[in-house]
């Protein structure tokens, strides 16, 4: 189950597909930082790193 992450761009879409928002999965919040700052932000969160490492398939619903 951890190998597949089901995401969507909005909270409503994510709830309809039983997933979570892409920003939540990625642990980047609103992503107002630079790419480098975002990478540091994710790397500083052990749970986020673990999620990324376990994920083999990332599904992004665009509805």
ROMI-534010 format. One line per field, with one value per residue (C-alpha): residue in three letters; x, y, z. Coordinates in Angstrom, 3 decimals, m for minus. Layout:
% residues N
residu = ALA_...
x = X_...
y = Y_...
z = Z_...
END
This chain:
% residues 63
residu = UNK_UNK_UNK_UNK_UNK_UNK_UNK_UNK_UNK_UNK_UNK_UNK_UNK_UNK_UNK_UNK_UNK_UNK_UNK_UNK_UNK_UNK_UNK_UNK_UNK_UNK_UNK_UNK_UNK_UNK_UNK_UNK_UNK_UNK_UNK_UNK_UNK_UNK_UNK_UNK_UNK_UNK_UNK_UNK_UNK_UNK_UNK_UNK_UNK_UNK_UNK_UNK_UNK_UNK_UNK_UNK_UNK_UNK_UNK_UNK_UNK_UNK_UNK
x = 0.000_2.818_4.243_1.365_0.498_m2.872_m2.966_m4.920_m4.387_m7.311_m8.649_m12.072_m10.644_m8.344_m11.233_m13.286_m10.550_m9.557_m6.187_m4.510_m3.372_m0.121_1.244_0.419_2.030_5.093_5.314_5.773_2.765_1.958_5.406_6.233_9.933_12.649_13.279_16.358_14.446_11.642_14.126_15.632_12.152_11.254_14.625_14.201_11.042_11.869_8.279_8.209_11.499_10.191_7.008_9.022_11.386_8.547_6.574_7.105_4.043_2.673_m0.854_m1.915_m5.611_m6.183_m9.974
y = 0.000_2.465_1.881_3.774_7.367_8.640_12.425_15.295_19.021_20.031_18.781_18.051_16.010_14.154_13.255_11.967_9.525_8.530_10.225_13.386_16.591_16.486_19.298_17.354_14.167_16.083_17.878_21.241_23.168_26.099_25.851_29.549_28.843_28.302_24.768_24.491_25.658_23.206_20.348_21.274_21.526_18.004_16.558_17.960_15.891_12.200_11.110_12.953_11.407_7.964_8.521_9.556_6.600_4.059_5.419_3.571_4.945_8.469_8.945_12.554_12.975_16.182_16.358
z = 0.000_0.744_m2.732_m4.396_m3.481_m4.702_m4.909_m6.435_m6.727_m4.504_m1.202_m2.677_m5.538_m3.138_m0.844_m3.784_m4.786_m1.264_m1.523_m0.341_m1.936_m3.833_m1.678_1.477_0.175_m0.958_2.419_0.724_1.980_m0.294_m1.906_m1.767_m1.245_m3.834_m5.090_m2.894_0.186_m0.558_m0.858_2.515_4.013_2.877_3.898_7.403_7.921_8.481_7.850_4.511_3.428_4.378_2.337_m0.715_m0.361_m0.049_m3.000_m6.258_m8.103_m7.754_m9.096_m9.652_m10.444_m12.391_m12.204
END
